[in-house]
Amino acid sequence: MLDIRGIASFADYFVICTGTSDRMLQALVDAVVEAVRNQYKVHARVEGVPREGWLLADFGDVVLHLFSIDRRNYYALEELWEKGKVVLHMQ
């Protein structure tokens, strides 16, 4: 999770994840959107399609980026937003 408060006006946090297949990317976004909706009553705007290697779920203050391995390396959001503070890093 990347804290971008004070750097961006459109969100407070980025959550950046990698999936190893189109099917995994779709399952991840579906599970997160459903869990957030059920637990916090927040609806997401989802953009992208798994076969393109990047899905985005916008929850308002939190934006979830789900990448294929090659798309994550290509876009390198952690480098682009290097002024953000890493709040949580998991492998």
C-alpha positions in Angstrom: 0.0 0.0 0.0 1.3 3.4 -1.0 0.3 6.5 0.9 0.0 9.3 -1.7 -1.8 11.9 0.6 -0.3 15.3 0.0 1.0 14.2 -3.4 -2.3 13.5 -5.3 -5.6 15.2 -4.9 -7.7 12.3 -6.3 -6.8 9.6 -3.8 -5.1 8.9 -0.5 -3.7 5.4 -1.1 -2.8 3.1 -3.9 -2.9 -0.7 -3.4 -0.8 -2.3 -6.0 -1.1 -6.1 -6.7 0.1 -8.6 -9.2 -1.8 -11.6 -10.6 -0.3 -14.4 -12.7 -3.2 -14.9 -15.1 -6.2 -13.2 -16.5 -8.4 -15.4 -14.4 -6.6 -14.5 -11.2 -6.8 -10.8 -12.0 -10.6 -11.1 -12.5 -11.0 -13.2 -9.3 -9.0 -10.7 -7.3 -10.9 -7.6 -8.4 -14.2 -9.4 -7.9 -13.3 -10.6 -4.4 -12.0 -7.2 -3.3 -15.0 -5.2 -4.7 -17.4 -7.6 -3.1 -15.6 -7.6 0.3 -15.4 -3.8 0.4 -19.0 -3.4 -0.6 -20.2 -5.9 2.0 -18.0 -4.7 4.9 -17.9 -0.9 4.2 -20.8 -0.3 1.9 -18.5 1.4 -0.6 -19.0 0.8 -4.3 -16.1 0.7 -6.7 -15.8 1.9 -10.2 -13.8 -0.8 -12.1 -11.9 -0.1 -15.3 -9.8 -2.3 -17.6 -10.0 -6.0 -18.6 -7.8 -8.8 -17.4 -6.5 -9.7 -20.9 -4.9 -6.2 -21.1 -3.0 -6.8 -17.8 -4.3 -3.9 -15.8 -7.5 -3.6 -13.8 -8.3 -0.6 -11.6 -10.9 -0.4 -8.9 -11.6 3.1 -7.6 -13.0 3.2 -4.1 -12.6 7.0 -3.8 -9.8 7.5 -1.3 -8.2 4.1 -2.2 -7.4 3.0 -5.7 -6.6 -0.6 -6.3 -4.3 -1.5 -9.2 -4.2 -5.1 -10.3 -1.4 -5.9 -12.8 -0.1 -8.8 -14.8 3.6 -9.3 -14.1 4.7 -7.7 -17.4 2.3 -4.7 -17.0 3.4 -4.1 -13.5 7.1 -4.0 -14.6 6.2 -1.8 -17.5 4.2 0.9 -15.6 6.3 0.7 -12.4 3.9 2.8 -10.4 6.1 2.5 -7.3 8.8 4.4 -9.2 6.4 6.9 -10.7 4.9 7.6 -7.3 8.3 7.3 -5.4 7.4 10.3 -3.2 4.7 8.2 -1.7 5.3 6.4 1.5 5.1 2.6 1.5 2.7 1.7 4.3 2.6 -2.0 3.7 4.6 -4.3 1.4 3.8 -8.0 1.1 5.2 -10.7 -1.2 
